[in-house]
Protein backbone atom coordinates (compact mmCIF):
# COMPACT_ATOMS: atom_id res chain seq x y z
CA UNK A 1 0.00 0.00 0.00
CA UNK A 2 0.90 3.65 -0.21
CA UNK A 3 1.02 4.33 3.51
CA UNK A 4 2.09 2.78 6.78
CA UNK A 5 -0.23 -0.10 7.57
CA UNK A 6 -0.87 -1.42 11.08
CA UNK A 7 -2.77 -4.44 12.31
CA UNK A 8 -4.87 -5.18 14.17
CA UNK A 9 -6.60 -1.80 14.29
CA UNK A 10 -8.34 -2.73 17.52
CA UNK A 11 -7.37 -5.29 20.12
CA UNK A 12 -8.98 -6.14 23.44
CA UNK A 13 -6.74 -8.25 25.66
CA UNK A 14 -7.34 -9.75 29.06
CA UNK A 15 -4.83 -8.73 31.70
CA UNK A 16 -1.89 -11.09 31.58
CA UNK A 17 -2.35 -11.98 27.92
CA UNK A 18 0.44 -11.49 25.38
CA UNK A 19 -0.25 -9.33 22.31
CA UNK A 20 1.57 -8.73 19.03
CA UNK A 21 1.08 -5.63 16.91
CA UNK A 22 2.24 -5.54 13.31
CA UNK A 23 3.54 -2.66 11.23
CA UNK A 24 4.11 -2.58 7.47
CA UNK A 25 6.11 0.56 6.70
CA UNK A 26 6.16 2.33 3.38
CA UNK A 27 8.18 0.24 0.94
CA UNK A 28 11.84 1.20 0.91
CA UNK A 29 11.74 3.23 4.10
CA UNK A 30 14.88 2.75 6.13
CA UNK A 31 13.71 4.13 9.48
CA UNK A 32 10.87 2.70 11.54
CA UNK A 33 9.53 4.01 14.84
CA UNK A 34 7.05 2.87 17.45
CA UNK A 35 5.20 5.35 19.66
CA UNK A 36 2.66 4.90 22.45
CA UNK A 37 -0.20 7.39 22.73
CA UNK A 38 -2.32 7.34 25.87
CA UNK A 39 -5.80 8.84 25.73
CA UNK A 40 -5.64 12.62 25.57
CA UNK A 41 -1.86 12.70 25.40
CA UNK A 42 0.77 13.19 22.77
CA UNK A 43 2.67 10.20 21.38
CA UNK A 44 5.62 8.97 23.42
CA UNK A 45 8.64 7.40 21.72
CA UNK A 46 9.20 3.69 22.30
CA UNK A 47 11.85 2.46 19.89
CA UNK A 48 13.62 3.11 16.58
CA UNK A 49 14.98 0.83 13.86
CA UNK A 50 17.30 1.62 11.01
CA UNK A 51 16.76 -1.28 8.63
CA UNK A 52 16.91 -4.38 10.88
CA UNK A 53 19.03 -2.75 13.56
CA UNK A 54 17.29 -1.52 16.68
CA UNK A 55 19.30 1.60 17.37
CA UNK A 56 17.28 3.04 20.22
CA UNK A 57 14.97 1.21 22.60
CA UNK A 58 15.25 3.61 25.48
CA UNK A 59 11.53 4.45 25.41
CA UNK A 60 10.28 0.92 26.04
CA UNK A 61 8.56 1.18 29.43
CA UNK A 62 9.48 -2.25 30.75
CA UNK A 63 11.03 -5.55 29.80
CA UNK A 64 7.54 -6.78 28.92
CA UNK A 65 7.82 -4.73 25.72
CA UNK A 66 9.83 -6.12 22.84
CA UNK A 67 10.12 -5.02 19.20
CA UNK A 68 11.75 -6.60 16.20
CA UNK A 69 12.27 -5.95 12.51
CA UNK A 70 14.19 -9.03 11.38
CA UNK A 71 14.33 -8.37 7.64
CA UNK A 72 14.37 -4.60 7.73
CA UNK A 73 10.79 -4.15 6.58
CA UNK A 74 7.83 -5.43 8.64
CA UNK A 75 8.06 -4.83 12.37
CA UNK A 76 6.28 -6.41 15.32
CA UNK A 77 5.77 -4.88 18.75
CA UNK A 78 5.12 -7.53 21.36
CA UNK A 79 3.76 -6.87 24.83
CA UNK A 80 3.95 -9.73 27.30
CA UNK A 81 1.68 -10.16 30.32
CA UNK A 82 -0.35 -7.08 29.47
CA UNK A 83 -1.41 -4.71 32.25
CA UNK A 84 -4.21 -2.15 32.29
CA UNK A 85 -1.70 0.68 32.05
CA UNK A 86 -0.66 -0.68 28.65
CA UNK A 87 -4.01 0.45 27.22
CA UNK A 88 -3.14 2.99 24.55
CA UNK A 89 -2.84 3.55 20.83
CA UNK A 90 0.39 2.15 19.44
CA UNK A 91 1.61 4.14 16.46
CA UNK A 92 4.10 2.97 13.90
CA UNK A 93 5.92 5.44 11.67
CA UNK A 94 8.50 5.25 8.93
CA UNK A 95 10.78 7.58 7.02
CA UNK A 96 12.81 7.20 3.88
CA UNK A 97 16.30 7.98 5.02
CA UNK A 98 18.32 6.69 7.93
CA UNK A 99 19.96 9.96 8.87
CA UNK A 100 18.26 11.65 11.74
CA UNK A 101 18.05 15.30 12.56
CA UNK A 102 17.58 16.38 8.97
CA UNK A 103 13.92 17.30 9.14
CA UNK A 104 13.06 13.97 7.52
CA UNK A 105 9.34 13.54 6.90
CA UNK A 106 7.99 10.82 9.14
CA UNK A 107 4.79 9.06 8.01
CA UNK A 108 2.49 7.59 10.65
CA UNK A 109 0.10 4.69 10.47
CA UNK A 110 -3.43 4.88 11.86
CA UNK A 111 -2.42 3.03 14.99
CA UNK A 112 -3.40 -0.11 16.85
CA UNK A 113 -5.84 0.62 19.67
CA UNK A 114 -5.11 -1.72 22.59
CA UNK A 115 -7.52 -2.05 25.50
CA UNK A 116 -6.51 -4.29 28.40
CA UNK A 117 -9.41 -5.45 30.56
CA UNK B 1 15.85 16.95 28.41
CA UNK B 2 13.72 17.90 25.43
CA UNK B 3 10.14 18.99 25.93
CA UNK B 4 7.28 20.66 24.09
CA UNK B 5 4.52 22.69 25.74
CA UNK B 6 1.29 23.50 23.93
CA UNK B 7 -1.46 25.85 24.96
CA UNK B 8 -4.16 24.14 26.92
CA UNK B 9 -7.24 23.13 25.01
CA UNK B 10 -9.80 22.49 23.83
CA UNK B 11 -10.22 25.44 21.48
CA UNK B 12 -13.61 26.21 19.97
CA UNK B 13 -13.96 28.77 17.18
CA UNK B 14 -16.53 29.88 14.68
CA UNK B 15 -15.88 29.38 10.99
CA UNK B 16 -13.63 32.09 9.47
CA UNK B 17 -12.16 33.03 12.85
CA UNK B 18 -8.42 33.53 13.34
CA UNK B 19 -6.54 30.65 14.95
CA UNK B 20 -3.44 30.67 17.12
CA UNK B 21 -2.17 27.60 18.95
CA UNK B 22 0.88 28.35 21.05
CA UNK B 23 3.86 26.04 21.22
CA UNK B 24 7.11 26.51 23.11
CA UNK B 25 9.97 24.09 23.42
CA UNK B 26 13.07 23.20 25.40
CA UNK B 27 15.82 21.38 23.58
CA UNK B 28 19.55 20.92 23.35
CA UNK B 29 21.17 21.85 20.08
CA UNK B 30 19.18 23.12 17.12
CA UNK B 31 15.97 21.16 16.73
CA UNK B 32 13.69 20.82 13.75
CA UNK B 33 10.11 21.77 14.58
CA UNK B 34 6.89 20.27 13.31
CA UNK B 35 3.13 20.54 13.51
CA UNK B 36 1.18 17.32 13.07
CA UNK B 37 -2.60 17.04 12.73
CA UNK B 38 -4.81 14.11 13.70
CA UNK B 39 -8.27 14.11 12.16
CA UNK B 40 -10.95 11.97 13.82
CA UNK B 41 -10.32 8.28 13.17
CA UNK B 42 -7.13 8.92 11.22
CA UNK B 43 -3.39 8.74 11.83
CA UNK B 44 -1.04 11.62 12.47
CA UNK B 45 -0.26 13.67 9.38
CA UNK B 46 2.56 16.16 8.98
CA UNK B 47 1.06 19.62 8.56
CA UNK B 48 4.20 21.74 8.29
CA UNK B 49 7.79 21.93 9.45
CA UNK B 50 10.75 24.27 9.89
CA UNK B 51 14.32 23.13 10.21
CA UNK B 52 16.18 26.27 11.26
CA UNK B 53 15.66 29.57 13.02
CA UNK B 54 13.44 32.13 11.26
CA UNK B 55 12.15 29.51 8.80
CA UNK B 56 8.42 29.68 8.17
CA UNK B 57 6.55 26.46 7.51
CA UNK B 58 3.23 26.69 5.70
CA UNK B 59 0.57 24.36 4.34
CA UNK B 60 -3.19 24.48 3.72
CA UNK B 61 -3.36 28.07 4.96
CA UNK B 62 -1.58 27.25 8.22
CA UNK B 63 1.72 28.93 9.10
CA UNK B 64 4.30 28.71 11.87
CA UNK B 65 7.60 30.54 12.27
CA UNK B 66 10.60 29.06 14.08
CA UNK B 67 11.55 31.68 16.71
CA UNK B 68 14.80 30.72 18.40
CA UNK B 69 14.87 33.80 20.63
CA UNK B 70 11.53 32.88 22.21
CA UNK B 71 11.85 29.10 21.65
CA UNK B 72 8.43 29.11 20.05
CA UNK B 73 6.65 27.71 17.00
CA UNK B 74 3.10 29.02 17.20
CA UNK B 75 0.57 27.74 14.68
CA UNK B 76 -1.68 30.30 12.95
CA UNK B 77 -4.42 30.34 10.36
CA UNK B 78 -6.25 33.42 9.22
CA UNK B 79 -9.64 31.85 8.57
CA UNK B 80 -10.51 28.41 9.91
CA UNK B 81 -13.01 26.03 8.36
CA UNK B 82 -15.17 23.31 9.86
CA UNK B 83 -12.91 20.77 8.15
CA UNK B 84 -9.96 22.01 10.27
CA UNK B 85 -11.52 20.42 13.35
CA UNK B 86 -8.85 18.02 14.62
CA UNK B 87 -6.16 17.57 17.24
CA UNK B 88 -2.95 19.49 16.56
CA UNK B 89 0.43 18.37 17.92
CA UNK B 90 3.61 20.39 18.07
CA UNK B 91 6.80 18.33 17.97
CA UNK B 92 10.56 18.65 17.80
CA UNK B 93 13.44 16.52 16.58
CA UNK B 94 16.96 17.22 17.72
CA UNK B 95 19.97 16.91 15.50
CA UNK B 96 21.43 14.25 17.76
CA UNK B 97 18.32 12.23 18.37
CA UNK B 98 16.30 9.60 16.59
CA UNK B 99 12.91 10.52 17.92
CA UNK B 100 10.16 13.11 17.85
CA UNK B 101 9.13 14.71 21.12
CA UNK B 102 5.47 15.73 21.07
CA UNK B 103 3.38 18.17 23.00
CA UNK B 104 0.15 17.01 24.56
CA UNK B 105 -2.01 18.13 21.65
CA UNK B 106 -4.69 20.79 21.27
CA UNK B 107 -8.23 19.83 20.28
CA UNK B 108 -9.70 22.34 17.81
CA UNK B 109 -13.41 22.43 17.08
CA UNK B 110 -14.70 24.79 14.41
CA UNK B 111 -18.44 25.44 14.38
CA UNK B 112 -20.34 26.56 11.28
Interface residues (C-beta under 8 A of the other chain):
Chain A: X3 X4 X31 X33 X35 X40 X41 X42 X43 X44 X45 X48 X55 X56 X59 X91 X93 X100 X101 X102 X103 X104 X105 X106 X107 X108 X109 X110 X111
Chain B: X4 X32 X36 X41 X42 X43 X44 X45 X46 X49 X51 X89 X91 X93 X94 X95 X96 X97 X98 X99 X100 X101 X102 X103 X104 X105
